[in-house]
Amino acid sequence: LKSFLGALLVGGTVLTANTAQAGWIATPPIGGATGFKCLLNDADCFTTSVTLGDKELTLISRTTLVAANDDVVEFTLDPTDVETPWLLSLDFNPNRNNILNDVGNLRYKIAITDPSKVFDQVKLAKAGFIAPTDYTITKTFWNSDYTVQVISDALTNPVSPDGISLASLGLQTLYVQDEWNVQPAAGGSINNIQNGFGQTDIPPVPGPLPLVGIGAAFGFSRRIRSRIKGARLA
């Protein structure tokens, strides 16, 4: 599984929280959260990676049926959120609804640069309301070239963020696809899709026994075998 989601080196510039260029704009702190945003009609959004803390985000591609749009991706770090402090939000402008029905997706890579951490959970939510039978939001994890699907989570009008546990997979790089499907009969509108990411420490690997300990264990085992053999001969 790790080979499917192995790190992919993407060409382009890497931005930190103190710099902004090539389409990405540093956002002012709001409630302690800092980050970047990029207008998706700007091709530079897909050639420049941004780094917040130990997370590096690279947008890969976006599809939509609404050609005339000013959709924006925001990537923020909120240290007050203890579970999923990294948030990727896809803000629809204009909102998708029964008039501007849409089918599309956003693909991106998010990687942990700290070698001692792995992803432990991801949350998916939306803002706005559409009748439950008229739209879906689907989050899917893929391999690096989007040919093998690893995990999928489909949501229909979620009342709260829905979480996916990833801790057992030990992943430091995720290739994500967020897909939306808004049907013409929708009874409301949706204005954004939100993704929260959290991490945990890599469990420590037990080290080898000291040589003294190995020798003592071997000696004890040999004495036990000798006693068993002696008992059989008696």
Protein Blocks (a to p, Z undefined) as FASTA:
>chain_A
ZZmmgccddedddddfkbceehiacdddeehiacddddfklmklmmcccdehjaccddfb
dcdfblbacbdcdddddfklmklmcccdddddddddfklgcddddddddddfbfkbccfb
dcdddeddddfklcccddddddfkopacfbdcddehiabdcdddfklnopabdcdddddd
ddfklcbdcfbdcddddddddddddddddfklmmmmmmmmmmmmmmmmmmmmZZ
